[in-house]
């Protein structure tokens, strides 16, 4: 188990892979047919990946496995909502890898064989995951430690170590698949010498242009006729752009429970009753543990860092000496008192080398030699081995023994330190005024009045909102994954209620969030997964078609006005504008950034000396003449290669998204979690 403890200290690679989980088998007889049919229903599926349905039961088993692994790796149980969410994401990604990515990699001819995996885990070319986690006290990879762990896993009757070892092997295998696939994908985008030369030429040629611009402007609807058949034709030809996820439109009124004046006065009195004890306490840790919402910390604060707690608190500490105690500080609904426990000049970061000492071992010539051979590690107050905080005040290159509660005894020394600055350790006595029962009931009564008047119907809800002078917040196209409304977190219960509504028009009862928010919610729209109905996008399509027609009409108008004219000056006069000039117009988007793309494209392909137009651009209608072109050398072969590499990287980043879209992956986890 010592190896497992070592992994907990060193494990720093977060990879979401675990494969080869057993599927449940069922024996269906007439008596169990009904329950099995219900189990197999798609309603119990958390998703579908590449045609493979993922049942809630199977996914829950995966979550349990990942939870065990997380607890073994960290040495602590999974508790927070964020921890649980990360576990679920890991389990889902593992399924994506198993049923989609690895299959696609196999189809591309990529394999990771058993011999290759053996070489990556226990062979001569071990993976970085193995090399980083099975290390001796000097930080070097220890094959002996790896072998001991594998043997421990075989002998562990609980199976927990085997689960961990299988997990690590699967991580390594999947990483190897990704590495090979990305290499294949990246190297498939070949930049030929001809393509390279063309990119260099296009980006080194600049044009000096005279031009006349007529803004497209606004045209009334009476002059631009868009028919329903044109809208339908556009919708049909662009239908793929109108795909939509399942969503809901809602409106809600929220009542935030805040402490009343009497609640604040009561909290103030309670705070002051213990203030003198805080100011005189010789056991600050115990006092704060019993009486304060903020416990004692060993952190050394620089001026400004306590602003995250309270600016008045920071301002007091900035000018206070050691031992100084503030008066009561009121900041909103919070009450503070601060005592400066210590003052020192300390660096922000230090470089530390260290070596672990065995039980009973002390500093000696041999341990000092091991220490001096160790690689220094940068440490800050936020990134440090617990127990090493004492080293921030240590002399440089002076070895000392450091005792830690979690990892035992070390011999350590500081090799370098940043510039010292004034820092202070503080004790903060903190209390928050909370709403009393009477206040809580008052807000609940307000929410209940709205819910009662609404009678479960949107029309009545709107009338009640107006009558009571309340603010109703609209939210359009809320997704099933939504967990936040405005600045309020943990609103999943509201999302679930909204998605339980199959038709719009319903209003909820009171929904309580975080114990201090009362919501009354109206469902105003239901959008099914698939294609947005044409009636919902008709206005947007009409606007797009109108813009296109206006450009065409404006271009025809310009063409008519300049017909028969031979110079840009004559054309400018006929169009009521002037001739403009622009140098160094390049086909390169980097050089010509901010210019009209349609204009740039036309300039790049125009003959020198000829008047071209009218050209309908994004911002206006153009008549122009390329006066001259120049060829420079500022866009080099390295620039062209760098640009191609950036494009390849962007494409690689989109690879998994494209795979998932092609496989029509459905993620319904939000229905269950």
HUWO-V515257 format. One record per residue. N is the residue number from 1. SS is DSSP state (2 for helix, 1 for strand, 0 for the rest). OMEGA is omega as a letter, one per 30 degrees, with the letter a starting at -180 (NA if undefined). Layout:
N/SS/OMEGA, N/SS/OMEGA
This chain:
1/0/l, 2/2/l, 3/2/l, 4/2/l, 5/2/l, 6/2/l, 7/2/l, 8/2/a, 9/2/a, 10/2/a, 11/0/a, 12/0/a, 13/0/a, 14/0/a, 15/0/a, 16/0/l, 17/0/l, 18/0/a, 19/0/l, 20/0/l, 21/0/a, 22/0/l, 23/0/l, 24/0/l, 25/0/a, 26/0/l, 27/0/a, 28/0/l, 29/0/a, 30/0/a, 31/0/a, 32/0/a, 33/2/a, 34/2/a, 35/2/l, 36/2/l, 37/2/l, 38/2/a, 39/2/a, 40/2/a, 41/0/l, 42/2/l, 43/2/l, 44/2/l, 45/1/l, 46/1/l, 47/1/l, 48/1/a, 49/1/l, 50/0/l, 51/0/a, 52/1/l, 53/1/l, 54/1/a, 55/1/l, 56/2/a, 57/2/a, 58/2/a, 59/2/l, 60/2/l, 61/2/l, 62/2/l, 63/2/l, 64/2/l, 65/2/l, 66/2/l, 67/2/l, 68/2/a, 69/2/l, 70/2/a, 71/2/l, 72/2/a, 73/2/a, 74/2/a, 75/0/l, 76/0/a, 77/0/l, 78/0/a, 79/0/a, 80/0/l, 81/2/a, 82/2/l, 83/2/a, 84/2/l, 85/2/l, 86/2/l, 87/2/l, 88/2/l, 89/2/l, 90/2/a, 91/2/l, 92/2/l, 93/2/l, 94/2/l, 95/2/l, 96/2/l, 97/2/a, 98/2/a, 99/2/a, 100/2/a, 101/2/a, 102/2/l, 103/2/l, 104/2/l, 105/2/l, 106/2/l, 107/2/l, 108/0/l, 109/0/a, 110/0/l, 111/0/l, 112/0/a, 113/0/a, 114/2/l, 115/2/l, 116/2/l, 117/2/l, 118/2/l, 119/2/a, 120/2/a, 121/2/a, 122/0/a, 123/0/a, 124/0/a, 125/0/a, 126/0/l, 127/0/l, 128/2/l, 129/2/l, 130/2/a, 131/2/a, 132/2/a, 133/2/l, 134/0/a, 135/1/l, 136/0/a, 137/0/l, 138/0/l, 139/0/a, 140/0/l, 141/1/a, 142/0/l, 143/2/l, 144/2/l, 145/2/l, 146/2/a, 147/2/l, 148/2/a, 149/2/l, 150/2/l, 151/2/l, 152/2/l, 153/2/l, 154/2/a, 155/2/a, 156/0/a, 157/0/a, 158/0/a, 159/0/a, 160/2/l, 161/2/l, 162/2/l, 163/2/l, 164/2/a, 165/2/l, 166/2/l, 167/2/a, 168/2/l, 169/2/l, 170/2/l, 171/2/a, 172/2/a, 173/2/a, 174/2/l, 175/2/a, 176/2/l, 177/2/l, 178/2/a, 179/2/a, 180/2/a, 181/2/l, 182/2/l, 183/2/l, 184/2/a, 185/2/a, 186/2/a, 187/2/l, 188/2/l, 189/0/a, 190/0/l, 191/0/a, 192/0/l, 193/2/l, 194/2/l, 195/2/a, 196/2/a, 197/2/a, 198/2/l, 199/2/l, 200/2/a, 201/2/a, 202/2/a, 203/2/l, 204/2/l, 205/1/l, 206/1/a, 207/1/l, 208/1/a, 209/1/l, 210/1/a, 211/1/l, 212/1/a, 213/1/l, 214/1/l, 215/1/l, 216/0/l, 217/0/a, 218/0/l, 219/0/a, 220/0/a, 221/2/a, 222/2/a, 223/2/a, 224/0/a, 225/0/l, 226/0/a, 227/0/l, 228/2/l, 229/2/l, 230/2/l, 231/2/l, 232/2/l, 233/2/l, 234/2/a, 235/2/a, 236/2/a, 237/2/a, 238/0/a, 239/2/a, 240/2/l, 241/2/a, 242/2/l, 243/1/a, 244/1/l, 245/0/l, 246/0/a, 247/1/l, 248/1/l, 249/1/l, 250/1/l, 251/1/a, 252/1/l, 253/1/a, 254/1/l, 255/1/l, 256/1/a, 257/0/a, 258/0/a, 259/0/l, 260/0/l, 261/2/l, 262/2/l, 263/2/a, 264/2/l, 265/2/l, 266/2/l, 267/2/l, 268/2/a, 269/2/l, 270/2/l, 271/2/a, 272/2/a, 273/2/a, 274/0/a, 275/2/a, 276/2/l, 277/2/l, 278/2/a, 279/2/a, 280/2/a, 281/0/l, 282/0/l, 283/0/a, 284/2/a, 285/2/a, 286/2/a, 287/2/a, 288/2/l, 289/2/a, 290/2/a, 291/2/a, 292/0/l, 293/0/l, 294/0/a, 295/0/a, 296/0/a, 297/0/l, 298/0/a, 299/0/l, 300/0/a, 301/1/l, 302/0/l, 303/0/l, 304/0/a, 305/2/a, 306/2/l, 307/2/l, 308/2/l, 309/0/l, 310/0/l, 311/2/l, 312/2/l, 313/2/l, 314/2/a, 315/2/l, 316/2/a, 317/2/a, 318/2/a, 319/2/a, 320/0/l, 321/0/l, 322/0/l, 323/0/a, 324/0/l, 325/1/a, 326/0/l, 327/0/l, 328/0/l, 329/1/l, 330/1/l, 331/1/a, 332/0/l, 333/0/a, 334/1/l, 335/1/a, 336/1/l, 337/1/a, 338/1/l, 339/1/l, 340/1/a, 341/1/a, 342/1/l, 343/1/l, 344/1/l, 345/1/a, 346/1/l, 347/0/l, 348/0/a, 349/1/l, 350/1/l, 351/1/a, 352/1/l, 353/1/a, 354/1/l, 355/1/a, 356/1/l, 357/1/l, 358/0/l, 359/0/l, 360/0/a, 361/0/l, 362/0/l, 363/0/l, 364/0/l, 365/2/a, 366/2/l, 367/2/l, 368/2/l, 369/2/l, 370/2/l, 371/2/a, 372/2/l, 373/2/a, 374/0/l, 375/0/l, 376/0/l, 377/1/l, 378/1/l, 379/1/l, 380/1/l, 381/0/a, 382/0/a, 383/0/a, 384/0/l, 385/0/a, 386/0/a, 387/0/a, 388/2/a, 389/2/a, 390/2/a, 391/2/a, 392/2/l, 393/2/a, 394/0/l, 395/0/l, 396/1/l, 397/0/l, 398/0/a, 399/0/l, 400/1/l, 401/1/a, 402/1/l, 403/1/l, 404/1/l, 405/0/a, 406/0/a, 407/0/l, 408/1/a, 409/1/a, 410/1/l, 411/1/a, 412/1/l, 413/1/l, 414/1/a, 415/1/l, 416/1/l, 417/1/l, 418/0/l, 419/0/a, 420/0/l, 421/1/a, 422/1/a, 423/1/a, 424/1/l, 425/1/a, 426/1/l, 427/1/a, 428/1/l, 429/1/a, 430/1/l, 431/1/l, 432/1/l, 433/0/a, 434/0/a, 435/0/l, 436/0/a, 437/2/a, 438/2/l, 439/2/a, 440/2/a, 441/2/l, 442/2/l, 443/2/l, 444/2/l, 445/2/l, 446/2/l, 447/2/a, 448/2/l, 449/2/l, 450/2/a, 451/2/a, 452/2/l, 453/2/a, 454/2/l, 455/0/l, 456/0/a, 457/1/a, 458/2/a, 459/2/l, 460/2/l, 461/2/a, 462/2/l, 463/2/a, 464/2/l, 465/2/a, 466/2/a, 467/2/a, 468/2/l, 469/0/a, 470/0/l, 471/0/l, 472/0/a, 473/1/l, 474/1/l, 475/1/a, 476/1/l, 477/1/l, 478/1/a, 479/1/l, 480/0/a, 481/0/a, 482/0/l, 483/0/a, 484/1/l, 485/1/a, 486/0/l, 487/0/a, 488/1/l, 489/1/l, 490/0/l, 491/0/a, 492/2/a, 493/2/l, 494/2/l, 495/2/a, 496/2/l, 497/2/a, 498/2/a, 499/2/l, 500/2/a, 501/0/a, 502/0/l, 503/0/l, 504/0/l, 505/0/a, 506/1/l, 507/1/a, 508/0/l, 509/0/l, 510/0/l, 511/1/a, 512/1/l, 513/1/l, 514/0/l, 515/0/a, 516/0/l, 517/1/l, 518/1/a, 519/1/l, 520/1/a, 521/1/l, 522/1/l, 523/1/a, 524/1/a, 525/1/l, 526/1/a, 527/1/a, 528/0/l, 529/0/l, 530/1/a, 531/1/l, 532/0/l, 533/0/a, 534/2/a, 535/2/a, 536/2/a, 537/2/a, 538/2/a, 539/2/l, 540/2/l, 541/2/l, 542/2/l, 543/2/l, 544/2/a, 545/2/l, 546/2/l, 547/2/l, 548/2/a, 549/2/l, 550/2/l, 551/2/a, 552/2/a, 553/2/a, 554/2/l, 555/2/l, 556/2/l, 557/2/l, 558/2/a, 559/2/l, 560/2/a, 561/2/a, 562/2/a, 563/0/l, 564/0/l, 565/0/a, 566/0/a, 567/0/l, 568/2/l, 569/2/l, 570/2/a, 571/2/l, 572/2/a, 573/2/a, 574/2/a, 575/2/l, 576/0/l, 577/0/a, 578/0/l, 579/0/l, 580/1/a, 581/1/l, 582/1/l, 583/1/l, 584/1/l, 585/1/a, 586/1/l, 587/0/l, 588/0/l, 589/0/a, 590/0/a, 591/0/a, 592/0/a, 593/0/l, 594/0/l, 595/0/a, 596/0/a, 597/2/l, 598/2/l, 599/2/a, 600/2/a, 601/2/l, 602/2/l, 603/2/a, 604/2/a, 605/2/a, 606/0/l, 607/0/l, 608/1/l, 609/0/a, 610/0/l, 611/1/a, 612/1/l, 613/1/f, 614/1/l, 615/1/l, 616/1/l, 617/0/a, 618/0/a, 619/0/a, 620/1/l, 621/1/a, 622/1/l, 623/1/a, 624/1/l, 625/1/l, 626/1/a, 627/1/a, 628/1/l, 629/1/l, 630/1/l, 631/1/l, 632/0/a, 633/0/a, 634/0/l, 635/0/a, 636/0/l, 637/2/l, 638/2/l, 639/2/a, 640/2/l, 641/2/l, 642/2/l, 643/2/l, 644/2/l, 645/2/l, 646/2/l, 647/2/l, 648/2/l, 649/2/l, 650/2/l, 651/2/l, 652/2/l, 653/2/l, 654/0/a, 655/2/a, 656/2/l, 657/2/a, 658/2/l, 659/2/a, 660/2/l, 661/2/l, 662/2/a, 663/0/a, 664/0/l, 665/0/l, 666/1/a, 667/1/a, 668/0/a, 669/2/a, 670/2/l, 671/2/a, 672/0/a, 673/0/NA
